[in-house]
């Protein structure tokens, strides 16, 4: 009787492991498919938005500094999507670059509209300086202390879905 129970336990454990492996494969395929679909949607939306903005500049007959900075934001988003598509790693520095560019746009708009100095300008410039230091720290840290996955990526692409790196 005990041998039958032991054998049944082994069979169910083996069945459970096989099912678990199959579910993991299906889950991995679904996650990869979602990532690709989302990347194409974000990339397409970015190209569409940049083209729409560029078309409006042509209709106006000129582009201001704020408009050009907006195109740089679209460029950084496109580069970030491209890097994530190729490496499945989110480049954190690009997010900081986008934030710096967005704050620079606001700074240019405030200075262009009001022509006065105030705490808002001090806060914006301080924020840009703080983000610049963050980029400096990330670059220095990635140079001095490379992650293990980065070292492995030079030999072969390591599997991973939602990894964030600083490059």
C-alpha positions in Angstrom: 0.0 0.0 0.0 2.8 2.4 0.9 4.6 1.7 -2.3 1.5 2.5 -4.3 1.2 5.8 -2.5 4.9 6.6 -2.9 4.7 5.7 -6.6 1.6 7.9 -7.0 3.4 10.8 -5.2 6.3 10.5 -7.6 4.1 10.4 -10.6 2.1 13.5 -9.5 5.4 15.3 -8.7 6.7 14.5 -12.1 3.4 15.6 -13.7 3.5 18.8 -11.7 7.1 19.6 -12.9 6.2 19.0 -16.5 3.1 21.2 -16.3 5.1 23.9 -14.5 7.7 23.9 -17.3 5.1 24.1 -20.0 3.3 27.0 -18.3 6.6 28.8 -17.9 7.3 28.5 -21.6 3.8 29.7 -22.5 4.2 32.6 -20.0 7.6 33.6 -21.4 6.2 33.6 -25.0 3.2 35.8 -23.9 5.5 38.2 -22.0 7.8 38.5 -25.0 4.9 39.0 -27.4 3.5 41.7 -25.1 6.9 43.5 -25.0 7.2 43.5 -28.7 3.7 44.7 -29.2 4.1 47.5 -26.6 7.4 48.5 -28.1 6.0 48.8 -31.6 3.1 50.8 -30.2 5.3 53.2 -28.3 7.7 53.5 -31.2 4.9 54.1 -33.7 3.3 56.7 -31.4 6.6 58.5 -30.9 7.2 58.7 -34.7 3.7 59.8 -35.3 3.8 62.5 -32.6 7.2 63.7 -33.8 6.0 63.9 -37.4 2.8 65.7 -36.4 4.9 68.3 -34.4 7.3 68.7 -37.3 4.4 69.2 -39.7 3.0 71.9 -37.5 6.5 73.7 -37.5 6.4 73.6 -41.3 2.9 75.1 -41.4 4.0 77.8 -39.0 7.0 78.6 -41.1 9.4 78.5 -38.1 10.4 76.5 -35.1 11.3 77.9 -31.7 13.9 76.6 -29.3 11.1 75.0 -27.3 9.9 73.2 -30.4 13.4 71.9 -31.1 13.8 70.7 -27.5 10.5 68.8 -28.0 12.0 67.0 -31.0 15.0 66.1 -28.9 12.6 64.5 -26.4 11.1 62.4 -29.2 14.6 61.5 -30.3 15.5 60.2 -26.8 12.3 58.3 -26.5 12.9 56.7 -29.9 16.5 55.8 -28.9 15.3 54.3 -25.6 12.7 52.2 -27.4 15.4 51.0 -29.9 17.8 50.1 -27.1 15.1 48.2 -25.2 14.1 46.4 -28.3 17.6 45.2 -29.0 18.8 44.4 -25.4 15.6 44.1 -23.3 17.2 46.5 -20.9 15.8 49.9 -20.0 18.5 52.6 -20.2 17.9 54.7 -17.1 20.1 57.5 -18.3 17.8 58.2 -21.2 15.0 58.8 -18.8 17.1 61.3 -17.0 18.1 63.0 -20.3 14.4 63.3 -21.2 13.7 64.8 -17.8 16.5 67.3 -18.2 15.3 68.3 -21.7 11.7 68.7 -20.4 12.9 70.9 -17.6 15.0 72.9 -20.1 11.9 73.4 -22.2 10.0 74.8 -19.2 12.9 77.0 -18.3 13.0 78.5 -21.8 9.2 79.0 -21.8 9.3 80.8 -18.5 12.3 83.0 -19.4 10.8 83.8 -22.8 7.4 84.7 -21.4 8.1 86.5 -18.2 11.7 87.8 -18.5 12.1 87.9 -14.8 14.1 86.0 -12.2 12.3 84.1 -9.4 12.3 81.1 -7.3 10.8 79.0 -10.1 13.9 79.6 -12.2 16.1 78.6 -9.2 14.1 75.5 -8.6 14.2 74.5 -12.3 18.0 75.1 -12.7 18.6 73.3 -9.4 16.6 70.3 -10.7 18.6 70.2 -13.9 21.8 70.4 -11.9 20.6 67.6 -9.6 19.7 65.4 -12.6 23.0 66.1 -14.2 24.8 64.9 -11.1 22.6 61.8 -11.2 23.8 61.1 -14.8 27.4 61.7 -13.7 27.0 59.2 -10.8 25.4 56.6 -13.0 28.2 56.9 -15.6 30.9 56.7 -13.0 29.3 53.8 -11.2 28.8 51.8 -14.4 32.4 52.5 -15.4 33.9 51.6 -12.0 31.5 48.9 -10.9 30.1 47.1 -14.0 27.3 44.7 -13.2 27.8 40.9 -13.7 25.0 40.8 -16.3 26.9 43.4 -18.3 30.1 41.4 -18.3 28.0 38.3 -19.4 26.4 40.3 -22.2 29.8 40.8 -23.8 30.1 37.1 -24.3 26.5 36.2 -24.9 23.1 37.9 -24.5 21.8 37.1 -21.0 18.0 36.3 -20.9 15.9 38.8 -19.1 12.8 40.8 -19.4 12.6 43.8 -17.1 16.2 44.7 -16.3 17.1 48.3 -15.7 20.7 49.3 -16.4 22.4 52.7 -16.4 23.7 52.8 -19.9 
